[in-house]
Amino acid sequence: MSQSPVPPELNAVVADFPLAGGFVSASPHGSGHINETYAVTCEGTVGPRRYIFQKVNHRIFKDVPALMENVRRVTAHVAAKVRAREGEAAARRVLTVVPTRDGRDFAQDEGGGYWRVYDFIEGAHTVDRVTNVAQARAAAGAFGEFQAQLADLPGARLHETIPNFHHTRSRFEALRRALTADSAGRAGEVKAEIDFAFAREADADLLLGLLARGEISERVTHNDTKINNVMLDDVTGRTVAVIDLDTIMPGLPLYDFGEMVRTSASSTFEDDPNPGNMVVRLPEFRALVEGYLGSAVGGVLNATERAHLGFAGKLMTYENGVRFLTDYLQGDTYYKIKHPRHNLERTRTQFALVRSIEEKTAEMTAIIEQSS
């Protein structure tokens, strides 16, 4: 989705930040669908310097000050860890918030919009989809390291930027309500998908039950572990930084790993109109397991968490399928769609991946045991 031209309010908030030099230009940047993102170039005495300006979507993120408090705490903690281990040069390549002139984490324009600024991470890029096992292994290692870095984050519990974001029972109950209401009159045409979802209702409570019994622990998690939220070095291809921290909040590490399986070990796009194209790719799954457990988080996870890595992939895929189906039943009120059956195609493709994971559970379990 292309972004709109640079808005005039960006020019107004530039003055709120202590940038290195005078404003030269700004242009839309990246492929995100939630926030508006722009690369801003400034020219100073030592040459050009780039920054990332983002207008945060406060219709989705209702409490931007709380969100930015999370981001500031997390980025400062990660930078300190990297600086102590690898030196100042490495610390300059982690995500860094640029505070306003009066020390705030964000500025507001005259219309009430929230703007934040990051240092531009030079010499690195993102990719939108895993194309080889090396990328899968690198991304899993980066997210695992990120979780481990935050295992000792001091201070109070982070804010929940989207309450119940990965609470699968809540997502299932939303589906039940949408089915009862049938506001768009679509329930009759999706009986197979409804039956598929309801046949697996018990899965919604498995990890929540383990958490309630103290068998797994709540930790700081990213909650959107797609590979395009990892920056890769332009030359070496190695991971540089984990980005897009809007959903950083309390959660389960298994949610993060499960989302990696859903997005990086899947054989096709989530909206492929032919669900027969969707299966779980075992080589990529193995790379995710090896990269994740081979990172520092491998020493943080307990045996129960390790044993449920494969199930986590099934659960996150199931949860997303349930959410797509809910939106379809409600008349496509949440997700952007390109055509009337877009959410139904997404639902069918996600449920095809769930079925594939179920069929390959034994192989996935063996991979986890070999890597533990």
N, C-alpha and C positions, 0 to 999 in steps of 0.2 A: 504494500500500500504506500503510495507516494505521499510525502508530507506536503503541507501547504507552504507557500513562500514564507520567507522569514517575516514574522509578525512585528509590527512597530513596537509592541511592548518589550521585545527583547532589547531593542536599542535603549529603551528607557531604564531597564534594570542593569545594564552593563556598568553604569556609574556606581552601583551599589557594591561592586566587588573590586578589591585592590589588585587589578590585573597588571602584568608586567609590560607596560607600554600602552600606546594608544590603539583604539579599536580600528581595525582595517576592514574586516569582512566577516560575514557569517553565512553559512549554508546548511540546509538540512543534512542530517547525518544518520546513518544506520538504517535498520529495517524494523525497528520496534513498532508495535501497534498500540501501545498504551500511552506512553508519554510523548511529548514533542521534543526532539533532540536536534541540536545544532552544533556544528563545529565553528568556533569563533577564533579568528586570528588577530593577534595584536602585534604591534611592531615597537620594540624598545631599543635601547642603546646596544644591546648584545644580539640583536636580530629578532626574527619572528618567534612568537610563542603561541601555542594553540591551547584552547580550553574546550571542554564540553559543557554547553548550557542545556539544561533540561527544564521544561515546564511540566510539572508533575500533575497527572490527571487526578484531581481531587474529587472527582465523581466516583472513582473506584477506591482511592485511598482517602478515606474520610478525615483522617487526622494526620496531616502532613508534618506538623511539628513533632509528633511522636515518632513518625516514620524516620524523619531526619535525625532524631536523637539516637535511634537504633543504628542508622548508617554511620553517624559520627563515632559512636562508641566502637563499633565493629571495625571500621577502617583504621582507626587509631590503634586499636589492639593488634590488628594484623600487621600494620606497618612497624610497630615496635618489635614484634616477633621477627619479622624479616630483617630489620635493621640490626638486631642483635646477632642474628645468625649469618647474614650475608653482606652486611655493610650498607652504607648510605645509598650507593648507586642502585642497589636492588630495591631498597625501600621506596625510591622515587618511581618505581614501575608498578607499584600497587595502587589500587584505587584510592585517590586522595581528594577529600572535600576541601574546596576553597571557601573559607568563611567570608561573610560580608565585611565591610569596613567597620561595622560595629560589633563584629564577633558572632553573628548569628549563622545558623546553618543554611539559611535560605533567605530570599528576598521576595517581596510581593509587589506585583504591578498594580496599576490603578484599578484594574478590574477585579482584583482579589486573587489573581493567579499566583501560584507558588513556583519560584525559580530556584534551582540549585546549580552549582558549578563544580566540575571536577577538572583537575589537571588532565590534559590530553596525554594518553599513554602512546608515545611514539614508537615506531618500529615493531608494531604488533597489529594483529588483525583477528577477526572472528570468521567462523564458517557456520553456515546455517544447518548443515547436516553432516553426520559422520560418513566418510567415504572409505575408511580403512580402519583396521584394528588398532593401528598405532594411535590414531586420533581418539578412539574410544578409550584406550588405556590411559592416554595423557589426560583426557577430560576427567575420568574417574579418579585418577591420582590427584588432580587439582582440587576437585571437590572434597575428596577425602582429607587432604592436607588442610583445606579451609576449615572443615569441621573440627579437626584436631587442634588447630590454632585457636579456635574459639571455645574449646572445652573448659578453659580456665578463665573465661571472660569475667572480670570482677563486676560487682555492683548488682543492682536489682534485676529481676527477670525482664527481658526485653518486652516491648509492647507487641501486641498482636495486631499487625497492620491490616489483616483481613481475618476476622474471627472465624474459627472453624474451617480454615482454608482447606486442610486435608483431613477433616473429620468425616470419614466415609459414612458413618451412620447418619449424620446430618444430611449428607448428599443423597442418601437413599430415601430418607423421609421426605425430602423435597420432591423426589421423583414420585413417591406415593401420593403426595398432595396434588402434583400436576396431573397425575393419572385420574384422580378422583374428580378434579375440576374439568379436565379435558376442554379447556377454554378455546382451543383452536379446532376442536372436532377431529383430531387426528388419531386418537387411541385405537380406533378400529383397524387402521392400516399398519400398525406396528405391534401386533400381538406377539409375533415371534421374538422381537427385541424385548418386549416387556417380560415375556416368559423367561428369556435368557437372564435378564437382570434379577428377577425375583427368585430364580432357582439358585442364585449365588448370594442371596441376602446375608447369610451367615458370615460370609467373608468380610462384610463391613465391620464386624465387631472383633475380629481376631486380634489385630494389633492393639486396639483400644483395650481389650481384655488383658493382654499381656502387660500393658502399661498400668492398668488399674491394680494388677496384682504385684507390681514392682519387679516383674521379670525383665523388663526393658526400661530405659530411662528417657525422660525428656531432655533434649539438648538444644543448643542453638543450631538451626538448620537454615539452608538457603531457600528451599521450597520451590525452586524453578531451575532445575539442574539440566537444562538443555545445553548442548555444546556451544551454542552461540552466546552463552554467558561465561565463556572462558576465552581469554585473549591468548593468542599463540604468537610466538616470536616469528617475525617475517623471514628470518634467516634460518634459524635452527628448528622451527616448528614446535619448540618446547613451550609449555604453558608459562604465561607471564603473570596473569592476574585473573581472579574471579570477579565478575562485574554484575550489575543489575541486582542491587541488594534491597529492592523495595519490599520483597517478601521475606527478608531475613527476620526470623522470630522464633519463639519456642516451637519445637516440633520433634519428630522422630527421625534419626538418621536413615531409617528404612524408607521413609517417604522420599528422601533425596535420592537414595540408590534406586528405588523403584521407578522414579521419574526418569532416571538415566536409562534404565532398561527399556522403558516405554518409548523413549525418543531416540536412543542411540543403538539399540539392538533390534529395532524393528526394520522390516524389509522394504517398507514403502511409506509414503506420506500419510498422515492421519486422515486426510480427506480423499484418499484414492477412491474413485467411484467403484472400483472392483475389489471387494474385500478378499477375494481369493488370492490377491497379491500379497496379503499381509501375513507374515509368519515371524516368529522370533528367530534371530540369527545367532546360532550358538557360538561361532568364532568371536563375534562382537561381545556376546554375553561373557565369554571367558575373559576377554580383554578388560571388560568393565570390572569383573571380580578381581582379577589380578592387579589392576591399577588401583582399585579402591582399597583392598586389603593390604596391598604392598605399600601404601602411604602410611603416614603417622596415625591415621584413624584406626588402622588395624590393631593397634595396641590399646585403643579406647573401647572398642566394641566388645560386648560379652558374647558368650557362646550362643545364647538365644537369638541375639541380633544377627549373628553370622548365619545361623541356621535358616533364617527367614528372608535372606536376600532374594531368593528366587520368588517367593510368595509376594514380596514387596513389589516386584515388577508386575505381577498379575493384579495386585490390588490397585496400584496407581492407574493401570490401564482400564480396569473395571470402573474405577471412580470417574475417570474422564468419559468413558462411554456412558455412564449413568448421567453425567452432567449434560452431555450432548443430547441424550434422549429427553431429559427433562426440558431442555430449551426448545426442542422440536415440539413437544407436547404443548408448551406454553406459547407457541407461535413465534419462536426465534426472537426473544426479547433481550438476550444477553450477548451471545457471540455474534460477531460480524459474519454475514453469509454472502455468498456470491450468487446463489440461486435457491429456490424454495426448498430443495431437498438436501441442502448442504449439510445441515446438522444430522440428518438421517444417514447420509453417507459416512460422516464421521463416526456416528454410533456403530454402524455395521463394521467398519474397519477396526475400531477399538475392540469390539467383541470378538472379531476374528483373531486378534492378537491374544486376547484372553484364552481363547480356545487352543491356540497354538502353544501357549505357555503351559496349559494343563496337559497337553499331549506330550510335552517335552520335559515335564517336571523331573523325571528320573535322571535324565542327562544333565539338567541344570543342577540338581542336588549333587551329583558326582563331581561336577566342576567346582562347586563351592567346597566340597570336602577335600578335593585335591589342592586347593589353594589356601586352605586354613592351616 
